[in-house]
């Protein structure tokens, strides 16, 4: 039985890398993932497991790099590198800085 994230063998069209101009945030997510792997705070298996465990609804709504963000976050929380509270505080801080909201 095929799971919602399993595209193996399905027609998905040709991927032409030159057609996609990566946004700065996407490049940063890629760099963060590579850095965390180098620091042994993240593995390919953890990334895959956490992406595949998002659930069909969430998986379909998120873009490729948004899935990476979710997987990186979940891995760091699971490993105890960050806590949910620390993450929430930082998100409020960033929102205040970027969106003009008060923390």
N, C-alpha and C positions, 0 to 999 in steps of 0.2 A: 504494500500500500504506500502510495506517495504522500508525503507530508506537504503542508502548505508552502514551505520554503525550498522544497526540492525541485529545481528547474532542470535537472539532468535529463537530457534527451528531448526536452520540449522545444518547439520552435520559438526562439526569442529574437530572431533577427540578428543581423551582423553588428558587431560592436566595432565602431571606428573611433579609436581614442582621440584622434585629431579633431573630431567634431565636438568634443566636450572641453570647455574651458573651465577648469576647476576654480571655484570660489576660494577666497582666502581662508575662510573658516574650514573648508574641506581639506585644504592643504595642511592646516594646523592640526586637524583631527588625525590625518595620516602621520604627521610628524610626532604627535603625542603618542600614538600607538607604537611607532617604531622606538621611541625613547623608552616607553614603559617596558617593551620587550627586551631592550638592551639592559635595562635595570632589573630584569627578571621579576617585574611586578605584574606581568601579563603574558599569557601564552596564546598561541594560535588556537589551541583547543578550547581555552576559556572563552575567547572571542566567539568562536563558532557556537559553542554551547549556549552562551548568553544571547546571541542573535537568534538562534533557533528556539529559544524559550520565551521569546517576546509574546507569542500568541499570534494567531492569524490576523486578528483585527489590527493590532498595533503594527505588526510586520508590514501589512499592506499599506498602512497610512504613512509610514516613515520612508524617507529616502535612504539610499545606500549609506551615506555618511551619518545620517541621523541614527540608523541602526548601530553603526560603529560607536557613536557617542553613548547610546544606551548600554551597549555591551561593555565598553570601557568603564563606565560608571558602575554598573552592576558588579563587575570583577573587582574593582577597587573597594567597594563596600563589602563584598564577600570576603576579601582578603584582610579586611580591617585597616586598610591604608587610609580610608576616610570613613566618616560616619554619616548617616542620613542627616543628622543635625548640622554637621559641618557643611554638608552639601547645600542644605536649605539656607543656611546663613549666607553662604557665598552667592547663591542664586539671587537672594534679596539684594545683596550688595551690588552685584553686577546689574540687576534690573534697575536699581536706583541710579547707578552711574550712567547706564546706557539709555534708559527709558525716561529719565527725569523723575522717577518715583523716589519717595523718601524711604530709607531703610527702617 
